[in-house]
Amino acid sequence: MYYINSLEEYERSYKKSIEEPKQFWDYIATTFYWRRKWEQTLVWNFEEPNINWFVSGKLNITENCLDRHLKDHANHLALIWEPNNPNENSITYTYAELHAAVSQFANTLKRQGVYKGDRVCLYMPMIPELLIAMLACARIGAVHSVVFGGFSAKALRERILDAGCKIVVTADAGLRGHREIPMKEIVDEATADIDIRSVIVFKRTGKPIRMQAERDVWWHDAISQVDSVCEAEEMDAEDMLFILYTSGSTGKPKGVVHTTGGFMVYTGYTFQNVFQYQSGDVFWCTADIGWVTGHSYIVYGPLLNAATVLMFEGIPTWPNPDRCWQIIDKHKVNIFYTAPTAIRSLMAHGDEWVVPYKLESLRVIGSVGEPINHEAWEWYHRLVGKNKCPLVDTWWQTETGGIMISALAGISSLKPSFAGLPLPGVQPVLLDTKGNVIEGNNEEGLLCIAFPWPAMIRTTYGEHEQCKQNYFATFPGYYFTGDGAKRDEDGYYRIIGRVDDVINVSGHRIGTAEVEDAINEHDNVVESAVVGFSHPIKGQGIYAYVICNQPPADTNQTRHEINEMVTRIIGPIARPDKIQFVNGLPKTRSGKIMRRILRKIAEGDTKNMGDTSTLLDPSVVDTIIAGNPN
């Protein structure tokens, strides 16, 4: 695997990747196993868009995740599964055992009539069988569409129909904290009048469920009828690997398509170098596999590097807010990768839940999902990382497939609230609103990417024009991330929020993340979300939704203190015009705040809130509306 192990090597690699990008990626790709080498490294344009990496190359990604490790790592731990209930036993798989389980379920899918190119919906809890099912799909060339196991029947149905899935793999029920999710019931409701060939059900809880004759089959019965030898299907580098649905600004989910060769090369390369993975390390990413972070950095990236992955079924705060620290000490976790939302939640419970734990095994800690505010960064680095673990604050998207901007653990300098430098192979630029490139440092603009990278989105499933309009039409010749960013004097990037989360107040562009960071400095504030709203004088005003540790004794006084805090940290131009105290925020299950909903509430436009199926708790929207002064 291509390994950058010093700042000098980073600088050499970055220079090479800009000057000779095809040769740079050629070399990295050769560290993987290919059945047939590619004829051209890259053919592309951003106008259509049409991006093809490793043209005519043939491979199967599971041969790189599993088969090639069997010679030297067959008895090496591939997976450690930690259940929701701390009193239940953990489960482990070696690479040999995982290879056999994947091959067996691949044969099961074939027996159910699944062929290369078919789409398979995976609606499952965070159990080993989800990872096994994903790899089994990839082994036979089927396209997996993982739908987060907490989605409603309506959301699941929408995704099954859009992808044209004929097979659904699920469980009787899922466990998440104190909740039991009736997954099979939800599947039945979602597929009530859809022609589904079969539903394969894993028995997780033993919950009584209804099994439909001729359609439904138990996982354990199905695998008992096949063996554990399955030859991997030969795939073209540009064959679809998976579809993953993500919410768009309109609220209608879009199916982001990733392909086999480029996704393999990029996730393997970024995992190794961002986290500086060392053989024998235990890597724990707390994301759900239903999101891209789980695809890239629980399943594919780590297994491509023969890593040991820890997979957790539950949530960080159940049965107590020390569950993460228990797991780290129990399994001697070396690399811990989580979201700012989780960090802030754990921070709010107090230091006393962390202090009793040694956490001596930790070598690297990381953040993913949204910009991490300064206070959370410092707490995480000090209390969890013991001021010795490099904290990699990674910026990337579902559409990018892998990490784009980040420190490399132990190599790059760390700056709180800054993602860092672009990885070699990534060419970010800042543009102004007219599409002109902003040169130099100490600048701010719209973050775009000027050149393809292997794991980038190829299309949105069945809607290629939508892909073009969303990502390539705004600034012709560039991939538009939708984010604003600052580049400091050292060339480090700070993500300041989605462009539609950058508020133009009296001609001044103010990043929502920057205002939130300032508000969160208040002693009684847990978290905040800032949006713009129409203002008769300023053009846009600033509306802040604020969650407090304790209900303010005097709301007016707390508002005044928050405004003074913002004035002190940023300036009077960034003072919120309105502050609403709330008990929760409308977040997706991956931890991102759905700001289009907050903007509608701030504007008083609450008649049509659009799709809220991706929210962790849709009821929070009604609560915020009820407390809105408009």
GIWOWO-V38293 format. One record per residue. PHI is phi as a letter, one per 40 degrees, with the letter a starting at -180 (999 if undefined). Layout:
BEGIN
{{PHI} {PHI}}
END
This chain:
BEGIN
{{999} {c} {b} {c} {b} {a} {c} {c} {c} {d} {c} {c} {c} {c} {c} {c} {c} {c} {c} {b} {c} {c} {c} {d} {c} {d} {c} {c} {c} {c} {c} {b} {c} {b} {c} {a} {c} {c} {c} {b} {c} {a} {b} {a} {a} {c} {c} {c} {c} {a} {b} {b} {b} {f} {c} {g} {c} {b} {a} {b} {c} {c} {c} {c} {c} {b} {d} {c} {c} {c} {c} {b} {b} {d} {c} {c} {c} {c} {a} {b} {b} {b} {c} {d} {c} {c} {c} {c} {c} {c} {b} {b} {b} {c} {c} {c} {c} {c} {d} {c} {c} {c} {c} {c} {c} {c} {c} {c} {c} {c} {c} {c} {g} {c} {b} {d} {g} {c} {c} {b} {c} {b} {b} {a} {c} {c} {b} {d} {c} {c} {c} {c} {c} {d} {c} {c} {d} {c} {c} {b} {g} {c} {c} {c} {b} {c} {b} {d} {c} {b} {c} {c} {c} {c} {c} {c} {d} {d} {c} {c} {c} {c} {c} {g} {c} {b} {b} {b} {b} {a} {b} {d} {a} {b} {b} {a} {g} {c} {c} {b} {c} {c} {c} {c} {c} {c} {c} {d} {c} {c} {b} {d} {b} {b} {c} {b} {c} {a} {b} {c} {b} {c} {c} {c} {b} {g} {d} {c} {b} {c} {b} {c} {c} {g} {b} {c} {a} {c} {d} {c} {c} {c} {c} {c} {c} {b} {c} {b} {b} {a} {c} {c} {c} {c} {b} {c} {d} {c} {c} {c} {c} {a} {b} {b} {c} {b} {c} {c} {c} {c} {g} {c} {c} {b} {c} {c} {b} {b} {b} {c} {c} {c} {c} {c} {c} {c} {c} {c} {c} {c} {d} {d} {c} {c} {c} {f} {c} {b} {d} {g} {c} {b} {b} {b} {b} {c} {c} {c} {c} {c} {b} {c} {d} {c} {d} {c} {b} {b} {c} {c} {d} {c} {c} {c} {b} {f} {c} {c} {b} {b} {b} {b} {c} {c} {b} {c} {b} {b} {c} {a} {c} {b} {c} {c} {c} {d} {c} {c} {c} {c} {b} {f} {c} {b} {b} {b} {b} {a} {b} {d} {d} {c} {c} {c} {c} {c} {c} {c} {c} {h} {c} {c} {c} {b} {d} {c} {c} {c} {f} {c} {c} {c} {b} {a} {b} {a} {b} {a} {h} {a} {c} {c} {c} {d} {c} {c} {d} {c} {c} {c} {c} {c} {c} {c} {c} {f} {g} {b} {c} {c} {b} {c} {c} {c} {b} {a} {a} {d} {c} {c} {g} {a} {c} {b} {b} {a} {c} {c} {d} {g} {b} {c} {c} {b} {b} {d} {g} {b} {c} {h} {b} {c} {c} {d} {h} {b} {b} {c} {b} {b} {b} {c} {c} {c} {g} {c} {c} {c} {c} {g} {b} {f} {b} {b} {a} {c} {c} {b} {b} {c} {a} {c} {b} {c} {c} {c} {d} {c} {a} {b} {d} {g} {a} {c} {c} {c} {d} {d} {c} {c} {b} {b} {c} {c} {b} {d} {g} {b} {c} {c} {c} {g} {b} {c} {a} {b} {b} {c} {c} {c} {g} {c} {b} {b} {c} {b} {h} {d} {d} {c} {b} {c} {c} {c} {b} {f} {g} {b} {c} {b} {c} {c} {c} {c} {c} {d} {d} {c} {d} {c} {c} {c} {d} {c} {c} {c} {a} {a} {b} {b} {b} {c} {a} {c} {b} {c} {b} {c} {g} {b} {b} {b} {b} {b} {b} {b} {b} {b} {c} {b} {d} {d} {c} {b} {c} {c} {c} {c} {d} {c} {c} {c} {c} {c} {c} {c} {d} {c} {c} {b} {i} {c} {c} {c} {c} {c} {c} {b} {b} {b} {c} {b} {c} {a} {b} {c} {b} {c} {c} {c} {g} {c} {c} {c} {c} {c} {c} {c} {c} {c} {c} {c} {c} {g} {c} {b} {c} {b} {c} {g} {c} {b} {c} {c} {c} {c} {a} {d} {c} {c} {c} {c} {c} {c} {d} {c} {c} {c} {c} {c}}
END
